[in-house]
Amino acid sequence: MINYHKILEMHLQGISQRTISSSTGHSRDKIREVVNQAKAKGLEELTEKMTSSWLEEYLFPEKSASQRGYYNPDWDYIHKELLKKNVTLKLLHKEYEQEAKIQNKMPYAYRTFCEKYV
């Protein structure tokens, strides 16, 4: 997940986008996109209520998972299945992809699937 709060916090401290990119692990294009969107929305300071998820909804409301057509996994099922012997996240992701296609929804990429599971 993108740490919008850290990106904007560092930007507001005057840190270069290249340094922010290397500190957060996100591409410079992503950093530029977040900073430009914050400027367009007139965001000049951060408050405590502005968590990364709040900032994501504020800066990119069109990017919420359900609006983009992503299929939401059944995390309880996935957690229970992982307790079984020889069951991996990779295997469960394959099953999830098949179910998403049956529902005519987009599945999360494996990396995103794993990030959201944690």
Secondary structure, 3 states (H helix, E strand, C coil): CCCHHHHHHHHHCCCCHHHHHHHHCCCHHHHHHHHHHHHHCCCCCCCCCCCHHHHHHHHCHHHCCCCCCECCCCHHHHHHHHCCCCCCHHHHHHHHHHHHHHCCCECCCHHHHHHHHC
